[in-house]
């Protein structure tokens, strides 16, 4: 029973997985040559940076407003 399962995995599933991996690799390699792929990657990167930095950016804006108000209020 166990040897039958091992044979099934080795002879049926593994070659299929290897074939799929090669197909995915070929697809990715062909897409990397296109300009639109680089454009899309940059847009995804910028979007992720905005999502990650969003809370920090609003905190920095409040700090900048507070510091600006402080510099207006205090004398030289």
PDB file of N, CA, C and O in Angstrom:
ATOM      1  N   UNK A   1       0.825  -1.200   0.000  1.00  0.00           N
ATOM      2  CA  UNK A   1       0.000   0.000   0.000  1.00  0.00           C
ATOM      3  C   UNK A   1       0.866   1.260   0.000  1.00  0.00           C
ATOM      4  O   UNK A   1       0.666   2.166  -0.809  1.00  0.00           O
ATOM      5  N   UNK A   2       1.831   1.300   0.923  1.00  0.00           N
ATOM      6  CA  UNK A   2       2.694   2.476   1.023  1.00  0.00           C
ATOM      7  C   UNK A   2       3.542   2.618  -0.231  1.00  0.00           C
ATOM      8  O   UNK A   2       3.707   3.725  -0.744  1.00  0.00           O
ATOM      9  N   UNK A   3       4.071   1.530  -0.721  1.00  0.00           N
ATOM     10  CA  UNK A   3       4.897   1.611  -1.934  1.00  0.00           C
ATOM     11  C   UNK A   3       4.072   2.050  -3.133  1.00  0.00           C
ATOM     12  O   UNK A   3       4.589   2.730  -4.019  1.00  0.00           O
ATOM     13  N   UNK A   4       2.815   1.679  -3.175  1.00  0.00           N
ATOM     14  CA  UNK A   4       1.947   2.117  -4.273  1.00  0.00           C
ATOM     15  C   UNK A   4       1.739   3.630  -4.213  1.00  0.00           C
ATOM     16  O   UNK A   4       1.750   4.300  -5.246  1.00  0.00           O
ATOM     17  N   UNK A   5       1.551   4.160  -3.023  1.00  0.00           N
ATOM     18  CA  UNK A   5       1.370   5.603  -2.867  1.00  0.00           C
ATOM     19  C   UNK A   5       2.650   6.331  -3.244  1.00  0.00           C
ATOM     20  O   UNK A   5       2.601   7.365  -3.910  1.00  0.00           O
ATOM     21  N   UNK A   6       3.787   5.807  -2.828  1.00  0.00           N
ATOM     22  CA  UNK A   6       5.073   6.433  -3.161  1.00  0.00           C
ATOM     23  C   UNK A   6       5.290   6.421  -4.666  1.00  0.00           C
ATOM     24  O   UNK A   6       5.737   7.416  -5.237  1.00  0.00           O
ATOM     25  N   UNK A   7       4.980   5.310  -5.308  1.00  0.00           N
ATOM     26  CA  UNK A   7       5.121   5.241  -6.776  1.00  0.00           C
ATOM     27  C   UNK A   7       4.188   6.237  -7.457  1.00  0.00           C
ATOM     28  O   UNK A   7       4.564   6.894  -8.428  1.00  0.00           O
ATOM     29  N   UNK A   8       2.976   6.339  -6.938  1.00  0.00           N
ATOM     30  CA  UNK A   8       2.029   7.295  -7.513  1.00  0.00           C
ATOM     31  C   UNK A   8       2.581   8.716  -7.420  1.00  0.00           C
ATOM     32  O   UNK A   8       2.508   9.480  -8.383  1.00  0.00           O
ATOM     33  N   UNK A   9       3.128   9.063  -6.267  1.00  0.00           N
ATOM     34  CA  UNK A   9       3.679  10.403  -6.077  1.00  0.00           C
ATOM     35  C   UNK A   9       4.863  10.631  -6.985  1.00  0.00           C
ATOM     36  O   UNK A   9       4.952  11.664  -7.648  1.00  0.00           O
ATOM     37  N   UNK A  10       5.777   9.674  -7.024  1.00  0.00           N
ATOM     38  CA  UNK A  10       7.013   9.846  -7.797  1.00  0.00           C
ATOM     39  C   UNK A  10       6.758   9.852  -9.293  1.00  0.00           C
ATOM     40  O   UNK A  10       7.329  10.673 -10.011  1.00  0.00           O
ATOM     41  N   UNK A  11       5.918   8.962  -9.772  1.00  0.00           N
ATOM     42  CA  UNK A  11       5.757   8.810 -11.217  1.00  0.00           C
ATOM     43  C   UNK A  11       4.599   9.598 -11.811  1.00  0.00           C
ATOM     44  O   UNK A  11       4.574   9.818 -13.021  1.00  0.00           O
ATOM     45  N   UNK A  12       3.653  10.023 -11.010  1.00  0.00           N
ATOM     46  CA  UNK A  12       2.495  10.724 -11.552  1.00  0.00           C
ATOM     47  C   UNK A  12       2.454  12.191 -11.123  1.00  0.00           C
ATOM     48  O   UNK A  12       2.244  13.076 -11.952  1.00  0.00           O
ATOM     49  N   UNK A  13       2.651  12.442  -9.860  1.00  0.00           N
ATOM     50  CA  UNK A  13       2.462  13.804  -9.355  1.00  0.00           C
ATOM     51  C   UNK A  13       3.697  14.664  -9.558  1.00  0.00           C
ATOM     52  O   UNK A  13       3.576  15.808  -9.998  1.00  0.00           O
ATOM     53  N   UNK A  14       4.881  14.148  -9.252  1.00  0.00           N
ATOM     54  CA  UNK A  14       6.111  14.939  -9.345  1.00  0.00           C
ATOM     55  C   UNK A  14       6.358  15.457 -10.766  1.00  0.00           C
ATOM     56  O   UNK A  14       6.641  16.645 -10.925  1.00  0.00           O
ATOM     57  N   UNK A  15       6.264  14.623 -11.802  1.00  0.00           N
ATOM     58  CA  UNK A  15       6.472  15.171 -13.161  1.00  0.00           C
ATOM     59  C   UNK A  15       5.448  16.247 -13.524  1.00  0.00           C
ATOM     60  O   UNK A  15       5.774  17.209 -14.219  1.00  0.00           O
ATOM     61  N   UNK A  16       4.224  16.085 -13.056  1.00  0.00           N
ATOM     62  CA  UNK A  16       3.200  17.087 -13.325  1.00  0.00           C
ATOM     63  C   UNK A  16       3.540  18.410 -12.635  1.00  0.00           C
ATOM     64  O   UNK A  16       3.369  19.480 -13.219  1.00  0.00           O
ATOM     65  N   UNK A  17       4.017  18.335 -11.399  1.00  0.00           N
ATOM     66  CA  UNK A  17       4.397  19.543 -10.668  1.00  0.00           C
ATOM     67  C   UNK A  17       5.595  20.213 -11.336  1.00  0.00           C
ATOM     68  O   UNK A  17       5.628  21.437 -11.465  1.00  0.00           O
ATOM     69  N   UNK A  18       6.570  19.428 -11.756  1.00  0.00           N
ATOM     70  CA  UNK A  18       7.746  19.981 -12.438  1.00  0.00           C
ATOM     71  C   UNK A  18       7.333  20.671 -13.733  1.00  0.00           C
ATOM     72  O   UNK A  18       7.847  21.741 -14.060  1.00  0.00           O
ATOM     73  N   UNK A  19       6.405  20.059 -14.472  1.00  0.00           N
ATOM     74  CA  UNK A  19       5.918  20.656 -15.715  1.00  0.00           C
ATOM     75  C   UNK A  19       5.229  21.994 -15.436  1.00  0.00           C
ATOM     76  O   UNK A  19       5.434  22.959 -16.173  1.00  0.00           O
ATOM     77  N   UNK A  20       4.420  22.058 -14.385  1.00  0.00           N
ATOM     78  CA  UNK A  20       3.734  23.303 -14.021  1.00  0.00           C
ATOM     79  C   UNK A  20       4.733  24.380 -13.597  1.00  0.00           C
ATOM     80  O   UNK A  20       4.571  25.547 -13.952  1.00  0.00           O
ATOM     81  N   UNK A  21       5.755  24.001 -12.847  1.00  0.00           N
ATOM     82  CA  UNK A  21       6.771  24.961 -12.414  1.00  0.00           C
ATOM     83  C   UNK A  21       7.507  25.533 -13.626  1.00  0.00           C
ATOM     84  O   UNK A  21       7.762  26.736 -13.686  1.00  0.00           O
ATOM     85  N   UNK A  22       7.845  24.683 -14.583  1.00  0.00           N
ATOM     86  CA  UNK A  22       8.511  25.167 -15.796  1.00  0.00           C
ATOM     87  C   UNK A  22       7.607  26.109 -16.579  1.00  0.00           C
ATOM     88  O   UNK A  22       8.076  27.104 -17.133  1.00  0.00           O
ATOM     89  N   UNK A  23       6.310  25.802 -16.628  1.00  0.00           N
ATOM     90  CA  UNK A  23       5.364  26.660 -17.337  1.00  0.00           C
ATOM     91  C   UNK A  23       5.252  28.028 -16.672  1.00  0.00           C
ATOM     92  O   UNK A  23       5.231  29.056 -17.349  1.00  0.00           O
ATOM     93  N   UNK A  24       5.179  28.034 -15.342  1.00  0.00           N
ATOM     94  CA  UNK A  24       5.109  29.298 -14.595  1.00  0.00           C
ATOM     95  C   UNK A  24       6.387  30.098 -14.782  1.00  0.00           C
ATOM     96  O   UNK A  24       6.333  31.313 -14.974  1.00  0.00           O
ATOM     97  N   UNK A  25       7.542  29.432 -14.728  1.00  0.00           N
ATOM     98  CA  UNK A  25       8.826  30.107 -14.924  1.00  0.00           C
ATOM     99  C   UNK A  25       8.904  30.734 -16.308  1.00  0.00           C
ATOM    100  O   UNK A  25       9.384  31.858 -16.455  1.00  0.00           O
ATOM    101  N   UNK A  26       8.434  30.015 -17.325  1.00  0.00           N
ATOM    102  CA  UNK A  26       8.440  30.535 -18.695  1.00  0.00           C
ATOM    103  C   UNK A  26       7.521  31.759 -18.809  1.00  0.00           C
ATOM    104  O   UNK A  26       7.868  32.741 -19.466  1.00  0.00           O
ATOM    105  N   UNK A  27       6.360  31.694 -18.173  1.00  0.00           N
ATOM    106  CA  UNK A  27       5.426  32.814 -18.202  1.00  0.00           C
ATOM    107  C   UNK A  27       6.040  34.052 -17.550  1.00  0.00           C
ATOM    108  O   UNK A  27       5.973  35.149 -18.106  1.00  0.00           O
ATOM    109  N   UNK A  28       6.633  33.875 -16.377  1.00  0.00           N
ATOM    110  CA  UNK A  28       7.234  35.001 -15.663  1.00  0.00           C
ATOM    111  C   UNK A  28       8.399  35.577 -16.451  1.00  0.00           C
ATOM    112  O   UNK A  28       8.532  36.796 -16.562  1.00  0.00           O
ATOM    113  N   UNK A  29       9.239  34.718 -16.995  1.00  0.00           N
ATOM    114  CA  UNK A  29      10.387  35.184 -17.781  1.00  0.00           C
ATOM    115  C   UNK A  29       9.942  35.982 -19.001  1.00  0.00           C
ATOM    116  O   UNK A  29      10.538  37.010 -19.325  1.00  0.00           O
ATOM    117  N   UNK A  30       8.898  35.513 -19.675  1.00  0.00           N
ATOM    118  CA  UNK A  30       8.421  36.247 -20.856  1.00  0.00           C
ATOM    119  C   UNK A  30       7.801  37.585 -20.466  1.00  0.00           C
ATOM    120  O   UNK A  30       7.912  38.559 -21.211  1.00  0.00           O
ATOM    121  N   UNK A  31       7.149  37.642 -19.305  1.00  0.00           N
ATOM    122  CA  UNK A  31       6.539  38.892 -18.860  1.00  0.00           C
ATOM    123  C   UNK A  31       7.572  39.919 -18.415  1.00  0.00           C
ATOM    124  O   UNK A  31       7.339  41.121 -18.548  1.00  0.00           O
ATOM    125  N   UNK A  32       8.697  39.475 -17.894  1.00  0.00           N
ATOM    126  CA  UNK A  32       9.718  40.405 -17.421  1.00  0.00           C
ATOM    127  C   UNK A  32      10.334  41.224 -18.555  1.00  0.00           C
ATOM    128  O   UNK A  32      10.953  42.260 -18.313  1.00  0.00           O
ATOM    129  N   UNK A  33      10.166  40.763 -19.769  1.00  0.00           N
ATOM    130  CA  UNK A  33      10.712  41.486 -20.910  1.00  0.00           C
ATOM    131  C   UNK A  33       9.803  42.624 -21.366  1.00  0.00           C
ATOM    132  O   UNK A  33      10.217  43.454 -22.175  1.00  0.00           O
ATOM    133  N   UNK A  34       8.587  42.675 -20.866  1.00  0.00           N
ATOM    134  CA  UNK A  34       7.632  43.690 -21.303  1.00  0.00           C
ATOM    135  C   UNK A  34       7.665  44.916 -20.388  1.00  0.00           C
ATOM    136  O   UNK A  34       7.829  44.797 -19.173  1.00  0.00           O
ATOM    137  N   UNK A  35       7.508  46.082 -20.990  1.00  0.00           N
ATOM    138  CA  UNK A  35       7.504  47.329 -20.234  1.00  0.00           C
ATOM    139  C   UNK A  35       6.305  47.421 -19.316  1.00  0.00           C
ATOM    140  O   UNK A  35       6.414  47.940 -18.205  1.00  0.00           O
ATOM    141  N   UNK A  36       5.165  46.928 -19.761  1.00  0.00           N
ATOM    142  CA  UNK A  36       3.955  47.040 -18.949  1.00  0.00           C
ATOM    143  C   UNK A  36       4.074  46.252 -17.648  1.00  0.00           C
ATOM    144  O   UNK A  36       3.455  46.608 -16.646  1.00  0.00           O
ATOM    145  N   UNK A  37       4.864  45.187 -17.661  1.00  0.00           N
ATOM    146  CA  UNK A  37       5.082  44.431 -16.435  1.00  0.00           C
ATOM    147  C   UNK A  37       5.844  45.278 -15.427  1.00  0.00           C
ATOM    148  O   UNK A  37       5.525  45.275 -14.239  1.00  0.00           O
ATOM    149  N   UNK A  38       6.845  46.001 -15.900  1.00  0.00           N
ATOM    150  CA  UNK A  38       7.613  46.876 -15.004  1.00  0.00           C
ATOM    151  C   UNK A  38       6.734  48.005 -14.489  1.00  0.00           C
ATOM    152  O   UNK A  38       6.830  48.386 -13.323  1.00  0.00           O
ATOM    153  N   UNK A  39       5.871  48.546 -15.358  1.00  0.00           N
ATOM    154  CA  UNK A  39       4.940  49.594 -14.921  1.00  0.00           C
ATOM    155  C   UNK A  39       4.023  49.068 -13.825  1.00  0.00           C
ATOM    156  O   UNK A  39       3.817  49.727 -12.805  1.00  0.00           O
ATOM    157  N   UNK A  40       3.478  47.885 -14.040  1.00  0.00           N
ATOM    158  CA  UNK A  40       2.590  47.285 -13.055  1.00  0.00           C
ATOM    159  C   UNK A  40       3.299  47.013 -11.746  1.00  0.00           C
ATOM    160  O   UNK A  40       2.738  47.234 -10.673  1.00  0.00           O
ATOM    161  N   UNK A  41       4.534  46.531 -11.829  1.00  0.00           N
ATOM    162  CA  UNK A  41       5.305  46.253 -10.607  1.00  0.00           C
ATOM    163  C   UNK A  41       5.572  47.547  -9.835  1.00  0.00           C
ATOM    164  O   UNK A  41       5.504  47.564  -8.606  1.00  0.00           O
ATOM    165  N   UNK A  42       5.870  48.605 -10.540  1.00  0.00           N
ATOM    166  CA  UNK A  42       6.113  49.889  -9.874  1.00  0.00           C
ATOM    167  C   UNK A  42       4.830  50.405  -9.206  1.00  0.00           C
ATOM    168  O   UNK A  42       4.879  50.915  -8.086  1.00  0.00           O
ATOM    169  N   UNK A  43       3.699  50.276  -9.878  1.00  0.00           N
ATOM    170  CA  UNK A  43       2.442  50.721  -9.290  1.00  0.00           C
ATOM    171  C   UNK A  43       2.088  49.907  -8.046  1.00  0.00           C
ATOM    172  O   UNK A  43       1.603  50.453  -7.056  1.00  0.00           O
ATOM    173  N   UNK A  44       2.332  48.607  -8.104  1.00  0.00           N
ATOM    174  CA  UNK A  44       2.095  47.764  -6.928  1.00  0.00           C
ATOM    175  C   UNK A  44       3.010  48.193  -5.787  1.00  0.00           C
ATOM    176  O   UNK A  44       2.571  48.286  -4.640  1.00  0.00           O
ATOM    177  N   UNK A  45       4.282  48.455  -6.095  1.00  0.00           N
ATOM    178  CA  UNK A  45       5.234  48.884  -5.076  1.00  0.00           C
ATOM    179  C   UNK A  45       4.845  50.205  -4.439  1.00  0.00           C
ATOM    180  O   UNK A  45       4.897  50.344  -3.217  1.00  0.00           O
ATOM    181  N   UNK A  46       4.459  51.167  -5.245  1.00  0.00           N
ATOM    182  CA  UNK A  46       4.049  52.473  -4.723  1.00  0.00           C
ATOM    183  C   UNK A  46       2.793  52.323  -3.865  1.00  0.00           C
ATOM    184  O   UNK A  46       2.684  52.936  -2.803  1.00  0.00           O
ATOM    185  N   UNK A  47       1.856  51.516  -4.326  1.00  0.00           N
ATOM    186  CA  UNK A  47       0.645  51.293  -3.549  1.00  0.00           C
ATOM    187  C   UNK A  47       0.936  50.666  -2.198  1.00  0.00           C
ATOM    188  O   UNK A  47       0.350  51.057  -1.189  1.00  0.00           O
ATOM    189  N   UNK A  48       1.847  49.685  -2.176  1.00  0.00           N
ATOM    190  CA  UNK A  48       2.217  49.060  -0.905  1.00  0.00           C
ATOM    191  C   UNK A  48       2.913  50.043   0.030  1.00  0.00           C
ATOM    192  O   UNK A  48       2.666  50.045   1.236  1.00  0.00           O
ATOM    193  N   UNK A  49       3.782  50.873  -0.533  1.00  0.00           N
ATOM    194  CA  UNK A  49       4.464  51.880   0.294  1.00  0.00           C
ATOM    195  C   UNK A  49       3.450  52.844   0.893  1.00  0.00           C
ATOM    196  O   UNK A  49       3.549  53.203   2.066  1.00  0.00           O
ATOM    197  N   UNK A  50       2.486  53.258   0.100  1.00  0.00           N
ATOM    198  CA  UNK A  50       1.456  54.179   0.603  1.00  0.00           C
ATOM    199  C   UNK A  50       0.632  53.514   1.700  1.00  0.00           C
ATOM    200  O   UNK A  50       0.334  54.135   2.720  1.00  0.00           O
ATOM    201  N   UNK A  51       0.262  52.243   1.489  1.00  0.00           N
ATOM    202  CA  UNK A  51      -0.519  51.547   2.513  1.00  0.00           C
ATOM    203  C   UNK A  51       0.265  51.377   3.803  1.00  0.00           C
ATOM    204  O   UNK A  51      -0.288  51.527   4.892  1.00  0.00           O
ATOM    205  N   UNK A  52       1.545  51.067   3.688  1.00  0.00           N
ATOM    206  CA  UNK A  52       2.374  50.854   4.874  1.00  0.00           C
ATOM    207  C   UNK A  52       2.703  52.183   5.541  1.00  0.00           C
ATOM    208  O   UNK A  52       2.665  52.284   6.767  1.00  0.00           O
ATOM    209  N   UNK A  53       3.025  53.203   4.750  1.00  0.00           N
ATOM    210  CA  UNK A  53       3.465  54.482   5.310  1.00  0.00           C
ATOM    211  C   UNK A  53       2.308  55.422   5.630  1.00  0.00           C
ATOM    212  O   UNK A  53       2.529  56.474   6.230  1.00  0.00           O
ATOM    213  N   UNK A  54       1.099  55.078   5.250  1.00  0.00           N
ATOM    214  CA  UNK A  54      -0.046  55.954   5.465  1.00  0.00           C
ATOM    215  C   UNK A  54      -0.218  56.410   6.903  1.00  0.00           C
ATOM    216  O   UNK A  54      -0.296  57.613   7.151  1.00  0.00           O
ATOM    217  N   UNK A  55      -0.278  55.492   7.856  1.00  0.00           N
ATOM    218  CA  UNK A  55      -0.435  55.924   9.252  1.00  0.00           C
ATOM    219  C   UNK A  55       0.730  56.788   9.734  1.00  0.00           C
ATOM    220  O   UNK A  55       0.527  57.735  10.493  1.00  0.00           O
ATOM    221  N   UNK A  56       1.938  56.468   9.300  1.00  0.00           N
ATOM    222  CA  UNK A  56       3.103  57.251   9.700  1.00  0.00           C
ATOM    223  C   UNK A  56       3.081  58.632   9.056  1.00  0.00           C
ATOM    224  O   UNK A  56       3.503  59.613   9.669  1.00  0.00           O
ATOM    225  N   UNK A  57       2.591  58.709   7.828  1.00  0.00           N
ATOM    226  CA  UNK A  57       2.528  60.001   7.139  1.00  0.00           C
ATOM    227  C   UNK A  57       1.538  60.929   7.822  1.00  0.00           C
ATOM    228  O   UNK A  57       1.808  62.122   7.960  1.00  0.00           O
ATOM    229  N   UNK A  58       0.394  60.404   8.253  1.00  0.00           N
ATOM    230  CA  UNK A  58      -0.566  61.283   8.938  1.00  0.00           C
ATOM    231  C   UNK A  58      -0.018  61.731  10.293  1.00  0.00           C
ATOM    232  O   UNK A  58      -0.258  62.865  10.710  1.00  0.00           O
ATOM    233  N   UNK A  59       0.706  60.865  10.977  1.00  0.00           N
ATOM    234  CA  UNK A  59       1.323  61.251  12.246  1.00  0.00           C
ATOM    235  C   UNK A  59       2.373  62.341  12.013  1.00  0.00           C
ATOM    236  O   UNK A  59       2.457  63.301  12.778  1.00  0.00           O
ATOM    237  N   UNK A  60       3.164  62.190  10.964  1.00  0.00           N
ATOM    238  CA  UNK A  60       4.176  63.194  10.646  1.00  0.00           C
ATOM    239  C   UNK A  60       3.520  64.519  10.272  1.00  0.00           C
ATOM    240  O   UNK A  60       4.058  65.580  10.588  1.00  0.00           O
ATOM    241  N   UNK A  61       2.370  64.476   9.606  1.00  0.00           N
ATOM    242  CA  UNK A  61       1.659  65.708   9.254  1.00  0.00           C
ATOM    243  C   UNK A  61       1.188  66.436  10.505  1.00  0.00           C
ATOM    244  O   UNK A  61       1.320  67.657  10.595  1.00  0.00           O
ATOM    245  N   UNK A  62       0.642  65.706  11.471  1.00  0.00           N
ATOM    246  CA  UNK A  62       0.215  66.346  12.725  1.00  0.00           C
ATOM    247  C   UNK A  62       1.404  66.947  13.466  1.00  0.00           C
ATOM    248  O   UNK A  62       1.308  68.046  14.012  1.00  0.00           O
ATOM    249  N   UNK A  63       2.513  66.233  13.485  1.00  0.00           N
ATOM    250  CA  UNK A  63       3.714  66.764  14.144  1.00  0.00           C
ATOM    251  C   UNK A  63       4.199  68.027  13.443  1.00  0.00           C
ATOM    252  O   UNK A  63       4.580  68.999  14.095  1.00  0.00           O
ATOM    253  N   UNK A  64       4.184  68.010  12.100  1.00  0.00           N
ATOM    254  CA  UNK A  64       4.623  69.192  11.340  1.00  0.00           C
ATOM    255  C   UNK A  64       3.709  70.380  11.606  1.00  0.00           C
ATOM    256  O   UNK A  64       4.187  71.506  11.742  1.00  0.00           O
ATOM    257  N   UNK A  65       2.414  70.148  11.682  1.00  0.00           N
ATOM    258  CA  UNK A  65       1.468  71.237  11.964  1.00  0.00           C
ATOM    259  C   UNK A  65       1.711  71.791  13.369  1.00  0.00           C
ATOM    260  O   UNK A  65       1.731  73.006  13.569  1.00  0.00           O
ATOM    261  N   UNK A  66       1.893  70.905  14.324  1.00  0.00           N
ATOM    262  CA  UNK A  66       2.140  71.342  15.706  1.00  0.00           C
ATOM    263  C   UNK A  66       3.450  72.120  15.800  1.00  0.00           C
ATOM    264  O   UNK A  66       3.509  73.151  16.469  1.00  0.00           O
ATOM    265  N   UNK A  67       4.495  71.637  15.137  1.00  0.00           N
ATOM    266  CA  UNK A  67       5.778  72.335  15.184  1.00  0.00           C
ATOM    267  C   UNK A  67       5.689  73.682  14.470  1.00  0.00           C
ATOM    268  O   UNK A  67       6.269  74.669  14.923  1.00  0.00           O
ATOM    269  N   UNK A  68       4.967  73.719  13.364  1.00  0.00           N
ATOM    270  CA  UNK A  68       4.768  74.988  12.664  1.00  0.00           C
ATOM    271  C   UNK A  68       4.038  75.997  13.514  1.00  0.00           C
ATOM    272  O   UNK A  68       4.397  77.174  13.542  1.00  0.00           O
ATOM    273  N   UNK A  69       3.003  75.536  14.214  1.00  0.00           N
ATOM    274  CA  UNK A  69       2.271  76.433  15.104  1.00  0.00           C
ATOM    275  C   UNK A  69       3.168  76.902  16.249  1.00  0.00           C
ATOM    276  O   UNK A  69       3.088  78.058  16.664  1.00  0.00           O
ATOM    277  N   UNK A  70       4.004  76.031  16.750  1.00  0.00           N
ATOM    278  CA  UNK A  70       4.940  76.393  17.836  1.00  0.00           C
ATOM    279  C   UNK A  70       5.941  77.425  17.374  1.00  0.00           C
ATOM    280  O   UNK A  70       6.228  78.373  18.105  1.00  0.00           O
ATOM    281  N   UNK A  71       6.484  77.264  16.169  1.00  0.00           N
ATOM    282  CA  UNK A  71       7.461  78.241  15.667  1.00  0.00           C
ATOM    283  C   UNK A  71       6.810  79.590  15.395  1.00  0.00           C
ATOM    284  O   UNK A  71       7.467  80.622  15.539  1.00  0.00           O
ATOM    285  N   UNK A  72       5.543  79.612  15.007  1.00  0.00           N
ATOM    286  CA  UNK A  72       4.840  80.889  14.832  1.00  0.00           C
ATOM    287  C   UNK A  72       4.618  81.555  16.194  1.00  0.00           C
ATOM    288  O   UNK A  72       4.755  82.772  16.320  1.00  0.00           O
ATOM    289  N   UNK A  73       4.284  80.774  17.191  1.00  0.00           N
ATOM    290  CA  UNK A  73       3.970  81.291  18.514  1.00  0.00           C
ATOM    291  C   UNK A  73       5.184  81.818  19.251  1.00  0.00           C
ATOM    292  O   UNK A  73       5.103  82.881  19.867  1.00  0.00           O
ATOM    293  N   UNK A  74       6.307  81.117  19.213  1.00  0.00           N
ATOM    294  CA  UNK A  74       7.473  81.516  20.006  1.00  0.00           C
ATOM    295  C   UNK A  74       8.213  82.661  19.325  1.00  0.00           C
ATOM    296  O   UNK A  74       8.149  82.823  18.106  1.00  0.00           O
ATOM    297  N   UNK A  75       8.889  83.420  20.102  1.00  0.00           N
ATOM    298  CA  UNK A  75       9.677  84.518  19.542  1.00  0.00           C
ATOM    299  C   UNK A  75      11.097  84.045  19.283  1.00  0.00           C
ATOM    300  O   UNK A  75      11.528  83.006  19.784  1.00  0.00           O
ATOM    301  N   UNK A  76      11.810  84.827  18.492  1.00  0.00           N
ATOM    302  CA  UNK A  76      13.183  84.457  18.182  1.00  0.00           C
ATOM    303  C   UNK A  76      14.016  84.786  19.365  1.00  0.00           C
ATOM    304  O   UNK A  76      15.227  84.563  19.349  1.00  0.00           O
TER     305      UNK A  76
END
